[in-house]
Amino acid sequence: MFLFIPVLVIVGISFVDGINNITCISTPGQKNTSTILTNLRREMRNAGIGIYVVFSDDEHGSEYTQPYDKRRDWITGFRGSSGIAIISLRTAALWTDSRYFSQAEEELDCANWLLMRHGNENVPSPFIWLVTEAQQTAWSLGTTTVFTSSAWWSLANTALQAIGKQLQPVDDLVGRIWPSNERPKASQKPIVKHDIKYAGQSVTQKLLRTTTELQRFDATVTIISALDEIAWQFNLRGADIPYNPFFKSYAIIYTNYIIHQPKLFVNLAQINRTMYPVGVRVFNYSTFWSHLNETVNNSTIEKILVSAQASQAILNLIPYDKLILPLFNSPIERIKAQKNSIERKGMRDCQIRDAVARMKHIGWIEQQLNNNIPINETQSVDRLLYYQKQQVRFKFPSFHAISASGDRAALVHYSSQPATARPITKNQIYLLDAGSQYLDCTTDITRTHHFGIPKDLEKRAYTRVLQGVLAIADAVFPTGTYGRSLDYLGRMYLYRDGMTFGHGIGHGIGHFLSVHEGPHRIGSEYNEYEEPLTDGVFISDEPGFYKPGDFGIRIENDVEVVLAHKSIYDKRQFLRFDTITFVPYERSLIDVTLLTNTQLDAINKYHAKVAQILEPLLKDDEAALNALRSRTKKIHSQSVTTTTELSNKAFISISSPSLITFVFIFYYA
């Protein structure tokens, strides 16, 4: 590491001095952050630091944050969900990944900020930049530890060690300068019970599972800060966080929970006493830190288990000799990912309701287009929400829908806005990635559509992606298998045509919780916190292909990990996936000449099942029925042909490799 860092530092310095490939164009529509940066730098000097790091996260490392906590958005103008801002006394830079490059170019105050397109050539990482900037000043570096994960803090300090510097904890400097008349109010929405008929287990039953895990690690107590874990553990739900049924909270759980009752910290103004979980002491959110300090300094508390995702502020209070090292996943994260029988049933059942909404929506789009009634990307999302709200137990979307027409489908996390929404037409790809939160499940479904006659390359790319979906769905693997071992299956058919994609193939899915749930995933990159797939885990299956400036393809099913068979040789248990999504594939985009007989048979069987389930539920909606039937009728090997003869060999549609580039992103699950 020490040999590596100096080389990187030299490279980094060239960027600071030469500002190359990390700029963006200033436009009148971008927020002017000059005054904000002036005020922030004043507070930095007052705090004794010359470099300050601002994250997208709240105190709980939430993927989505409420408006009150969007500090990074406010100081930069950039509203994307992923990004890190580093402010020094001489520069300000924002890092985001390729999902948000276009959005950042539109929203970031490019007159005052550098846009670091993370992953692009000649763009330094935040750690390299920190080291480089730190070499240019005698001032210290700082972050607000309550918003900084312990993992990030450790990595940053390891890099800074090479130049003899370390991060310093400082107060929330953005909060100091954010005028109260400009800052949104903190959420005060009520916290409610999550009925056991959906949860499947009582709080006491869940505490037994959690503390059994704690005993495995000889832990006396665990500190929980992740909002989805607390919501699950105590069978409560809220509405503080967009697209998620969470509420701001902390928890302290003792292994001997009968004698030492768990402590739950919430905003008491948001919860009625009748909602207090049985056998749990409930305190005001603001008292957590004093209770934590008391707990960690209690002589009877010997070992404390803390998740690697907990904030550095929590770790700073725990005596080193009491901390269980190395840090790893919270026991609750692992337990809740493996759904109980009631949760599993809910996850399956609500997929049917979501499929009904999707088919009604597809039928409506086709009807509008056939009647020459214009519709655009945001109108499409609004109409989908109309149909989702018709489904029983629906609460709200599970994320901001990706509704992308034409070349915008090549932007992996494109966010349509009413003012710039593009029309949906018959001669272009339309990609819709949307999900729902129901009382009994969470969904995440992507379908790529074409309502006219697609181009050969679009069909070929779609079919290669579909083959990847089928390959993952057909996988059989032994217990102990990590998702990364299966990643190649979702890409191998794309590879035949020189195609690939930059995001992961699958992420865990919660039960009326987060649409992105750990610790399971399917992705090529090593992740030290990934855990082996196990039965009862629900995960997405979503290969893709993106041709910038032209089109994008993604197909996403939700699948359940289920028991397969035991080996007759060593009795080892094998697992497989069960696809629980019931939305047909886009028949017009399938190039049957690329399919094997087995793949064709799998598609036909899937469509037959989809039709059998959905037809009775759509009998009163002629447009939806037509959309369903046109997509699920049996495909014969000779019934679908391309306009040009294409073999199953590698397909090159262009003469220069520069004409196709692949979008590489970091996928956070």
Sequence and secondary structure as in RCSB ss.txt:
>XXXX:A:sequence
MFLFIPVLVIVGISFVDGINNITCISTPGQKNTSTILTNLRREMRNAGIGIYVVFSDDEHGSEYTQPYDKRRDWI
TGFRGSSGIAIISLRTAALWTDSRYFSQAEEELDCANWLLMRHGNENVPSPFIWLVTEAQQTAWSLGTTTVFTSS
AWWSLANTALQAIGKQLQPVDDLVGRIWPSNERPKASQKPIVKHDIKYAGQSVTQKLLRTTTELQRFDATVTIIS
ALDEIAWQFNLRGADIPYNPFFKSYAIIYTNYIIHQPKLFVNLAQINRTMYPVGVRVFNYSTFWSHLNETVNNST
IEKILVSAQASQAILNLIPYDKLILPLFNSPIERIKAQKNSIERKGMRDCQIRDAVARMKHIGWIEQQLNNNIPI
NETQSVDRLLYYQKQQVRFKFPSFHAISASGDRAALVHYSSQPATARPITKNQIYLLDAGSQYLDCTTDITRTHH
FGIPKDLEKRAYTRVLQGVLAIADAVFPTGTYGRSLDYLGRMYLYRDGMTFGHGIGHGIGHFLSVHEGPHRIGSE
YNEYEEPLTDGVFISDEPGFYKPGDFGIRIENDVEVVLAHKSIYDKRQFLRFDTITFVPYERSLIDVTLLTNTQL
DAINKYHAKVAQILEPLLKDDEAALNALRSRTKKIHSQSVTTTTELSNKAFISISSPSLITFVFIFYYA
>XXXX:A:secstr
 TTHHHHHHHHHHHHHHH  S      TTS   HHHHHHHHHHHHHHTEEEEEEES  TT  SS  GGG HHHHH
HS   SS EEEEESS EEEEE GGGHHHHHHHS TTT EEEETTSTT   HHHHHHHHHTT SSEEEE GGGSBH
HHHHHHHHHHGGGT  EEE   HHHHHS TTTS        EE  HHHH S HHHHHHHHHHHHHHTT SEEEE 
 HHHHHHHTTEE  SBTTB    EEEEEESSTTTS  EEEE GGG  GGGS TT EEEEGGGHHHHHHHHHT TT
   EEEBTTSBHHHHHHS GGGB SS B  HHHHHHHS  HHHHHHHHHHHHHHHHHHHHHHHHHHHHHHTT   
BHHHHHHHHHHHHTTSTTEEEESS  EEEEGGGGGSTT    GGG  B  TTSEEEEEE EEETTEE  EEEEEE
SS   HHHHHHHHHHHHHHHHHHT EEETT  GGGTGGGGTHHHHTTT   SS SEEE  SSS SSEEEEEE SS
  TT     TT EEEE  EEEETTTEEEE BEEEEEEEEEE TTT  EEEEEEE       GGG  GGG  HHHH
HHHHHHHHHHHHHHGGGGTT HHHHHHHHHHHS   TTT   SS   SS     S GGG          
